[in-house]
Amino acid sequence: MNFRGAEIGGQLASVGGTFEATEGLALTCNAARIGADVFLKGGFRATAEVDFARADVVGALVVTGAEIGDGIGLEAARIGHGFFWKNVTGARRKIDLTEARVGSLRDDRASWEGVDTLILHGFRYDRIDGSMSVTERIAWLGRAQEGLAKRQETQVGPAFDPQPHVQLATILRAQGDRTGAALVLVDREKRQRRAMREWRWKQNDSPREILRWAMTLVGRPVDFLFWLLAGYGHRPARALGVSIVLVLLASGLAHFTYEAGQFAPNSDIVLTSADWLGAVAAHEAGDARMPVQIWQEGSATAQDYETFQPLLYGLDLFIPLDALGQEEAWRPSTERGVLGKAAFYSRWFFQGAGWIITALAAAVLTGLVGRRD
């Protein structure tokens, strides 16, 4: 059926209609102008392609309860209201939405899952009103990106198109789902970086490209940390969660180490005092208690010394300010047991993590790194 370039003042409806063709187009409305809605529903069946490329539909395009064979082409189409894509079955070999513009997108997951080739390049919509979750939307974008990678195997440049991700994130943010928008942008960053790595791997046939590939390979741990700590700049709150976990780990280790008596005052005055030397001598003479425990129980000067607080000690290790006084006043003893050694050498890990996370969080919040779209 050929409506190429037709001017239809009212609706175009096919409810339960069958359009058969062994090849080519089963129904074409290429460059047609339709003054109201288009209905392809209620058992509509097309064995070949349905073509609405460059069509201008004033109302909605409703494809529901339909069986689509080769697919549907909507390249550069303009749909004034909603594009309904629900309960669609059939082979659906290719759904091409290149540069299409619709008022709203109303769809379901099952109608997209059977599509062999999905093209979303330049596809724009003003609103989403469907049953798909953000996770399902991300999988929908992934299906389009996987098809793009297959089509661009012989082309120059990374096989990735960021526009569909940016479009979805923009609409989710406009509809109040900022968390969903952030998840979409994180997925975009992950796929874009992967596509760049894969492209550079294929291009490593010159010294310059080999050097670039090597730098990319070295940068993978940095990418992983950036994703883990800040979601590539789109989820900076992750850094807070990681920080809390690390502080609690440091505090827990410090607590058990202190309870085992494997801490010592970090003071030359205390360590050379008669009380401390006496405590060490008593321990070496057979007292089961650790020197710090003997010193705290028997020395009057110990009562005036900085009280050990595990949580404050963990914070003092992690925050690169040394402002709480715990790390300055206490130090794990490597000579008193395994916990003391673990606490002593793990300090460098917690301190390094604190510097990295603090610097990264500051850079993200000030916009020095990470994308803000």
N, C-alpha and C positions, 0 to 999 in steps of 0.2 A: 504494500500500500504506500503510495507516494504522495506526501503533502509538502514536498520541498518548496520552500518559499511561499507557502500559502498564507493568505490572510483570513483568519477565522475569527469572527466577531464575538462568538460565545464560547461555550465549552467544547472540548474534544473528549469524548467519553467512549471507552470500550470496556464494558463490564461483561466478563466471561467470553470475550472475543478470542479467536484463534488466528494468528498470522504465521503462515508457514512459508519457508524458503529453504532450499537445500544449501544455499550459500549467499553471501552478500547481506542485503538488508531485508528484514521482514516488514519493518515499518519505519518510514523516514519522515521526519518533520524538520529536516535541516533548514535553518534560517527561516522557519515559519514564525508567524506572529499570531498568538492565540490570546484572545481578549478576556478569557476567564480561566477556569481551572482545566487541568488535564487529568483524566481518570483512567488508569490502567489497573484494574482491580477485579475482585470477585471471580477469580478463575481465568483471568487474562493469560494468554499463552502465546509466546513468540519463539519459534524454533531457531531463528537467526537474529541478527543484531537489530536493536531498536535505536534509531538515530534521532537525537534532539540537539545535535551540535548547532551552535549559534542561534538556537531558538529563543524567542522572547515570549515567555508565558507570564501574563499579567497576574494570574492567580497562583494556585498551588499545582505542583506536579505530584500526583498521588499514585504511587506504585505499591499496592498492598494486595496480599493474597494472590500474587502473580507468579508465573513460571517464565523465567527469562533464560533463553538458550545461550547464544553467543555473547550477549551482554547488552549494555546500554551506553551510548555515547552522549555525553553532555558537555563536550568541549565548548567553552566560551558561551554557554547557555546562560540566560538570565531568567530566574524564577522569582517573581515578585513576592510571593508568600512562601509557604513551607514546601520543602522537598520531603515527602513521606516515602520511606523505604522500610516496609515492615512485612513480615511473613512472606518473604520472597524466596522462592525455590528455583530449581533448575541448575544448569551447568554454570551459568554466570561467568563465562570465561574471562570477560574483561569489562570492568566498570571504569569509564574514563571521565573524570570530573575536572580535567585540566582547565584552569581559568574560569570555571563555572562560578556563578554568584547566585546564592539563594537567600531568602529572608530568614528562614529557620530550617534546622535539620532535625527531623523527627524519624528515628530509626530504631532498630533493635540489633542485638549482637548476632543472632542466628542468620539474619539476612546478609551480613557481611562475611560470615565465616566460610561460606562455600565459594567465595570469589577467587578465581585463579590469579588475575592481574588487576590490581587496584591502583589507580593513578589519582593522586590528590594534589598534584602540583598546581599552585595558584587557586585552589578551591577555597572560596570564602563564604562565610555564613555569619549572620548577625546574632543568632541565638541557637542554643541546643535545647531540645525538649524531647529527650528520649529516655529509655530505661537503662542505658549502658552506664556502668560505673567508670570512674576515672581509670582504673586498672584496665578495663575492657577497651576504653578509648585509646590508651597507650598501645595496647595490642593491635588495635585497628590501624594506628599510625605505623606500627612496626610492620604490618602486612604490606603497606604501601612502600615502605623503605626497602624491604626485602625484594620486592618486584623491581624497584629502581636499580638496586645493586645488580640484578641479573641483566637488565637492559643496558647497563653502562659498563659492562665488562671490558669492552674494547674502546671506551671513550677516555678522554683526558680528564684528570681530576678525580677527587674522592667521590664515590657514589653515595652522595647524601644530599637531601634537600631539606633545609631547616624550616621552610615556610609552613608546612602543615603543622609542625609542633608549635610554632609561634602563633599561628592562627587559633589553634585550640586553647593554648594558654591564655591568650588575650580574651577570648570569649568566657572561659571559666572565671577569670579574674573579674570581668565585667558583671558576671552573674553572682559574684560574691564568694566563689570557691577559690580562695587564694592558696590553700594547701594543695588542691588539685592542680592549679596552675603551676605551682612550684614542682610538683612531681613530674609534670609533662616536660618542663624545661630541664630538669635533671636527666630525664630519659634522652632528651635531645642532645645534651652535652655528651652523654655516654656514647650514643650512636655516632655522633659527629667525630669524636676522638677516635673511636674504633675504625671508622671509615678512613680517616686520615692515616692511621697506622697501617691499615691494609693496603692503601694506595702507595704509601712510601715503600712498603715491602716489595711491591711489584715493580717499583721504579729504581731499585737499587742496582742499576747497571752502570753507574758512573761514580767516581770517587766522591763527588759532591753529594749525590743521592745516598750513597752508602753512609756518609757522615750524618746526613739528616736522619736516616733510618736509625742509626745507632743512638743519636740524641733522643729520638722518640722512644726507643726501647728503654733507655735510662730514665726517661720521664714517666714511665708507667707507674712506678711506686709513688711518685709525686701526684699523679692523677688520682691514684687510689686514695691517698690521704686527703686530697682536696674533696673527693666525693664523700669519704667517710665523715670528715669533720664539718663540712659546710655545704654538701650537696652541690658542688661546683659554684658556690656563691648564692644559690637559690634557697637554701635551707640553713642559714647560719645558726639557728637554734640547736642544730646537731652538736655544735662545739660545746654548748652548755651541758648537754647530756653526757658527752664523752668526758668532759671535765669532772662532772660529779662522780662518775664511775671511777676515774683515776684517783680522785681525792679519797674516796671511800676505800679503795684498795690500799693506798698508801697509809691511811689511818688505821685500817685493820691490821696490816703488817706491823705497824708501829705499836699498836696495842698489845698484840701477842708477844712481840719482842720485849717490850717493857715489863710485861707480867712475868716473863721468863727471867728477868733480871739481866738482860743482855744489852742494856743501855748504860751509858756512863755520863756524868756531867762533862760538858765541853768547856771546862775552865781550868787553866793552868794553876790557878790559886787553889782550887778544890783538889785537883789531882796531886798536888805536892803537899797538901795539908796533912797533919798528923792523923786526923780522923779518917781520911781516905786511905792513907797508907796502912793504918791499923786495920781497916776493913779488909783490904787486900790480903794482909798477913793472916787474918783470921780465916779467910776463905781458903787460903793455901794450906793452912794448918789443919783443915778438915771440916770447917763449918759448911754445911750443905747450902747455906744461903749464898747468893751472889754478892759481890762487894757492894753494889749499889743498894741492895736490900739491907745489908748490915749497916752501911753508912746512914741510910735514911732512918733506921730504927734506933741507932745509938748516938747520932751526932746532933748536937744542938744547932750547929750551923746549917744542917740540911733542912731544918724547918723554915729557914729564911730564903732558901734557894728557889729558883723558878720551878713551879709545879708543872709536872709533865701532863699535857693534854693531848691524847692521840689525834683527835680531829683537828685541833689547831696545828699540830705538827705536820699532818698531811697537807693542810692548806698552805703552811709555810714552805713546804717543799715545792708544791705545785705553782704557787703564785710567785712570779719572779721579782719579789720586792724585799723579802726577808724582814717583813714588818711586824711579825707576831712574836718574835723572840724565841720560839721553840727550837728551831734548827740551830740557832746560835748557842742555846743553853744545853742542848742534849745531842749526843751522837751515839749511834749503834756501835757496839764493841765487836770487832771481828775475832777477838780472842776468847769470847765467852760461849760460843755455840753457833749452830747453823742459822738460827733466826737472826742473830746479830750480823752474820756475814751477808745474809739475804737483804736485810734492811740497809746495810751500809752500801752495798754495790747497786741496789735498786734506786738509790737516791738520784743517781745520774739519769736514769731513765725518766723518773717522774719530773725532775727539774727540766730536762730537755723537752719532754712533752709539754710542760707548762709554757716554756718559751715559744715553742712552735704554735701551740693552739692560741695563745694570747696574741702573738703577732698576726696569725692568720685571721682571727676574729676581728682584730682592729682593721686589717686591710680590707676585709669584706664589708664591714660596716661603713667604712669611709669611701667605699667604691673603688679602691685601688686595684682589686682583683675581683673576678666573678662578673657574671652578666647581670644586668639590671633590667632586661626587657621582660 
